[in-house]
């Protein structure tokens, strides 16, 4: 049985959402380990960031001294 292109698009969207969620969870854990518990405002800001910004943030985390330096 062939899947329709719509179904394939839904599957792709679901996979990408799952990847984003996993990236967010890892980044949240890294930030918490480095800076302590994140506030609700920190988490809200983090979750609103684009994928490109999250990627940049994960690299900036290596040298940042404060959450403020990261825009959180």
Secondary structure, DSSP 4 states (H G I P E B T S, - for coil): -PPPHHHHHHHHHHHHHHHHHHHHHHHHHHHHHHH-SPPHHHHHHHHHS-HHHHHHHHHHTTT-SSTGGGT-
